[in-house]
């Protein structure tokens, strides 16, 4: 059985990081994209400490469509996207 890859935008924020942990705990392979405007890079280490797995991480603003497309093309298949990248009002 192949593991499903899930792209998580805003994956190092509060809700995103908790979601990434649950994805890992349930056998998914998360791929994180976050521009770190509302999060911190140390969360990646915390995710690894909690789960034993360090997911792929890309520091990127998802509005940069060219780089976003380059990242997506690095993977043979992405099975789903969970979008948490947003600015608060």
Secondary structure, DSSP 8 states (H G I E B T S, - for coil): ----EEEEETTTSHHHHHHHHHHHHTT-EEEEEE-SSSS-THHHHHHHHHHS---EEEE--TT-HHHHHHHHHTSS---EEEE------
